[in-house]
Amino acid sequence: MGIVFVLILILLFGWHFLSTLHMNKLLKISIIERKRAEKKLIINAEELKTINEKLESLDRMKDEFLSNVSHELKTSLVSIVGYSNVLSDGTLGELNDRQKKDMNIIKRNSVRLEHLIDSILYLSIEKSGRMQYIFKPLQITDVINKSILDMTPQIKGNSLKINKDFSDNLPLIQADENRIMQVMINLIGNAIKFTPSGGIMISVHDDGHYLHVAVSDTGVGVPKNIISDLFERFYQGDASTKRRYGGTRLSLHISKLIVEAHKGSIWAESEEGVGTTIHFTLPK
């Protein structure tokens, strides 16, 4: 009986010893695997950091490239617009009707190109964090009238009529004149592009603490389910819209950024086949 007891003790001790040895081995393997995993994570994190730094560098290079190219394009465009005006006013000799028509096309497309360049420059500066606004007291109707004058070639080229509904003695706003003019030009230009015939109405009214501006057209309109997407960057709607009307649809996105920088809000109302109205408010 004593021998059996001793054998049982030996077996139990051996089982415990082997179990402990096996557990230690498993623990050692687990530690090694964990260290390998940690090392792999560190390597992956460093690789991701390197990739991210390269992407940021490429993004900066892209922004600088766009900014430089835009400046160069605008410099050349100034000459094109200048000489077009000289030719149009007859300084270098009278133009016949065909030449006047062709010159108007040149001027109209020069204005479109200038606005596109301004949009690219704005996005480049805004993304880099270097955007600065110069706020001063403004009469919104003065800005609107200047914007309409700037868009006259496109308005006439599309045989559209501009209607205005606002008084000349509205409360002043604190705003950056160039940027608010950019908003108005963007909205008027968008209305022109999507309005084959009819007219554009620009209205302003006092809405308590804000001035409420609305630009309405009698154009093609947009489906209600995509209205909320109109202000997204580069949003263009469906492929058929892009083919028919072209453009990058930057104007509404930029207008949203500018209006919100002025502590205002912007939104759209539209009905297919009836037209679209873009509203925005600016604090008085």
Buried (B, 14 or more C-beta within 10 A) or exposed (E): EEEEEEEEEEEEEEEEEEEEEEEEEEEEEEEEEEEEEEEEEEEEEEEEEEEEEEEEEEEEEEBEEBBEBBEEBBEEBEEBBEEBEEBBEEEEEEBEEEEBEEBBEBBBBBBBBBBBBBBBBBBBBBBEEEBEEEEEEBBBBEBBBBBBEBBEBBBEBBEBEBEEEBEEEBEEBBBBBEBBBBBBBBBBBBBBBBBEEBBBBBBBEEEEEBBBBBBBBBBBBBEEEBBEBBBEEEBBBEEEBEEEBEBBBBBBBBBBBBBEBBEBBBBBBBEEEEBBBBBBBBEB
